[in-house]
Amino acid sequence: MARGTRNNAVLKLGGVGALAALLLAGGLQLASADENGGSAAPSAAAQTVNCPTVRDKLPPVPAAANAEVERELANLDQEIARQNERLARLAVKPEGGPNFVDNAILGPLRNKRTAALDRIEIAFNRIGAQRPNLDALAGCGLNAAGVPSAVNGGAGQGGATGGQNGAGGQNGGAVAGAARTVNCPGVRLPAVPTAAAAQVRAELATLDNQIAEANARLARLAVRPEGGPAFIDNAILGPLKSKRGAALDRIEIAFNRVGAQRPNLDALAACGLN
């Protein structure tokens, strides 16, 4: 369906695989249309986790340890995406008391990061390289609402500030033969009505989480290949397309439910590989 031309501010999300624009799993602001067709103030955005980046803190990664290090960096980004998705849901439906975020999100995230960082250290140590000390990078805080999380990104893409759509940061240590990552179309939306903003934000967080999970799976495949030549298409890209299609459909429904014109996002479901 052709969309009418709007003067409203639009939300632009950059290419997923290139890690280029605003958001890591729920950490963006959504412009909302006012009654006169202009742009009202952004709706309250969800907070995002604020974790130290790791890639730029590493010494040069030996080739023999690279695949394992890349896998664990992908796991760290995946955990950030998961917790940002949870924070996005909390922005829609709060739960727990004043310590809920610390106890249910930041505490478990620190434990998971500690385990992943320890595995990175062991990857160096196992091949006789000096073991880096990454203990200080485990703890995370919270960004202000609307501020994207910093992530590590894929090798050659730089550490990202903003998940699938964020760019910036540094690569740190040299790496070779890094795992491939999924390359999904960016999502370009018209001005999001205030009444639909929370649900749209939660679904964008879901899209980020799906990409992080697929990238983590690709990182594991770089360490331990499995399946035949069509394995990635059948086991990763195919299911990812189905999951993205469902999330994009829920975004369309969120517009339609509040009486706004329903965007057509069907063409954004399929992903390739970087």
Solvent accessible surface area in square Angstrom, and as a share of the most:
residue,aa,sasa,rsa
1,M,163,0.73
2,A,97,0.75
3,R,118,0.43
4,G,47,0.45
5,T,140,0.81
6,R,87,0.32
7,N,149,0.77
8,N,19,0.10
9,A,46,0.36
10,V,56,0.32
11,L,11,0.06
12,K,111,0.47
13,L,12,0.06
14,G,18,0.18
15,G,31,0.29
16,V,3,0.02
17,G,4,0.03
18,A,70,0.54
19,L,20,0.10
20,A,41,0.32
21,A,41,0.31
22,L,86,0.43
23,L,0,0.00
24,L,6,0.03
25,A,0,0.00
26,G,0,0.00
27,G,0,0.00
28,L,3,0.01
29,Q,93,0.41
30,L,1,0.00
31,A,19,0.15
32,S,2,0.01
33,A,39,0.30
34,D,56,0.29
35,E,178,0.80
36,N,144,0.74
37,G,34,0.33
38,G,30,0.29
39,S,58,0.38
40,A,40,0.31
41,A,80,0.62
42,P,74,0.46
43,S,21,0.14
44,A,88,0.68
45,A,10,0.08
46,A,3,0.02
47,Q,77,0.34
48,T,0,0.00
49,V,0,0.00
50,N,73,0.37
51,C,4,0.03
52,P,45,0.28
53,T,27,0.16
54,V,0,0.00
55,R,5,0.02
56,D,50,0.26
57,K,96,0.41
58,L,13,0.07
59,P,54,0.34
60,P,100,0.63
61,V,12,0.07
62,P,41,0.26
63,A,82,0.64
64,A,85,0.66
65,A,3,0.02
66,N,3,0.01
67,A,28,0.22
68,E,32,0.14
69,V,0,0.00
70,E,10,0.04
71,R,51,0.19
72,E,2,0.01
73,L,2,0.01
74,A,18,0.14
75,N,31,0.16
76,L,1,0.00
77,D,21,0.11
78,Q,14,0.06
79,E,21,0.09
80,I,2,0.01
81,A,0,0.00
82,R,91,0.33
83,Q,16,0.07
84,N,0,0.00
85,E,22,0.10
86,R,74,0.27
87,L,9,0.05
88,A,1,0.01
89,R,121,0.44
90,L,22,0.11
91,A,50,0.38
92,V,74,0.42
93,K,153,0.65
94,P,109,0.69
95,E,96,0.43
96,G,62,0.60
97,G,50,0.48
98,P,140,0.88
99,N,90,0.46
100,F,41,0.17
101,V,38,0.22
102,D,77,0.40
103,N,110,0.56
104,A,25,0.19
105,I,0,0.00
106,L,22,0.11
107,G,30,0.29
108,P,47,0.29
109,L,0,0.00
110,R,124,0.45
111,N,105,0.54
112,K,93,0.39
113,R,1,0.00
114,T,68,0.39
115,A,44,0.34
116,A,4,0.03
117,L,3,0.02
118,D,55,0.29
119,R,96,0.35
120,I,0,0.00
121,E,10,0.05
122,I,59,0.30
123,A,2,0.02
124,F,3,0.01
125,N,81,0.42
126,R,153,0.56
127,I,71,0.36
128,G,72,0.70
129,A,28,0.21
130,Q,161,0.72
131,R,98,0.36
132,P,18,0.11
133,N,126,0.64
134,L,4,0.02
135,D,98,0.51
136,A,96,0.74
137,L,22,0.11
138,A,3,0.02
139,G,24,0.23
140,C,22,0.13
141,G,30,0.29
142,L,61,0.30
143,N,16,0.08
144,A,68,0.52
145,A,48,0.38
146,G,16,0.16
147,V,66,0.38
148,P,40,0.25
149,S,0,0.00
150,A,27,0.21
151,V,4,0.02
152,N,2,0.01
153,G,11,0.11
154,G,13,0.13
155,A,23,0.18
156,G,69,0.66
157,Q,58,0.26
158,G,11,0.10
159,G,4,0.04
160,A,1,0.01
161,T,59,0.34
162,G,0,0.00
163,G,4,0.04
164,Q,10,0.05
165,N,1,0.01
166,G,0,0.00
167,A,56,0.44
168,G,41,0.40
169,G,57,0.55
170,Q,127,0.56
171,N,55,0.28
172,G,45,0.43
173,G,9,0.08
174,A,76,0.59
175,V,42,0.24
176,A,61,0.47
177,G,72,0.69
178,A,39,0.30
179,A,21,0.17
180,R,135,0.49
181,T,19,0.11
182,V,0,0.00
183,N,66,0.34
184,C,1,0.01
185,P,46,0.29
186,G,23,0.22
187,V,4,0.02
188,R,142,0.52
189,L,2,0.01
190,P,12,0.08
191,A,2,0.02
192,V,1,0.00
193,P,26,0.16
194,T,89,0.52
195,A,86,0.67
196,A,3,0.03
197,A,2,0.02
198,A,29,0.22
199,Q,57,0.25
200,V,0,0.00
201,R,9,0.03
202,A,17,0.13
203,E,19,0.08
204,L,0,0.00
205,A,0,0.00
206,T,24,0.14
207,L,0,0.00
208,D,4,0.02
209,N,19,0.10
210,Q,18,0.08
211,I,7,0.03
212,A,14,0.11
213,E,56,0.25
214,A,10,0.08
215,N,30,0.15
216,A,0,0.00
217,R,75,0.27
218,L,7,0.03
219,A,3,0.02
220,R,103,0.38
221,L,20,0.10
222,A,45,0.35
223,V,57,0.33
224,R,190,0.69
225,P,111,0.70
226,E,94,0.42
227,G,62,0.59
228,G,49,0.47
229,P,150,0.94
230,A,48,0.37
231,F,41,0.17
232,I,47,0.24
233,D,82,0.43
234,N,108,0.55
235,A,28,0.22
236,I,8,0.04
237,L,23,0.11
238,G,34,0.32
239,P,54,0.34
240,L,6,0.03
241,K,105,0.45
242,S,81,0.52
243,K,103,0.44
244,R,1,0.00
245,G,27,0.26
246,A,46,0.36
247,A,0,0.00
248,L,3,0.02
249,D,59,0.31
250,R,90,0.33
251,I,0,0.00
252,E,9,0.04
253,I,56,0.29
254,A,2,0.02
255,F,1,0.00
256,N,84,0.43
257,R,155,0.57
258,V,60,0.34
259,G,72,0.69
260,A,27,0.21
261,Q,69,0.31
262,R,84,0.31
263,P,2,0.02
264,N,68,0.35
265,L,1,0.00
266,D,106,0.55
267,A,93,0.72
268,L,36,0.18
269,A,10,0.07
270,A,51,0.40
271,C,19,0.11
272,G,31,0.30
273,L,45,0.22
274,N,66,0.34
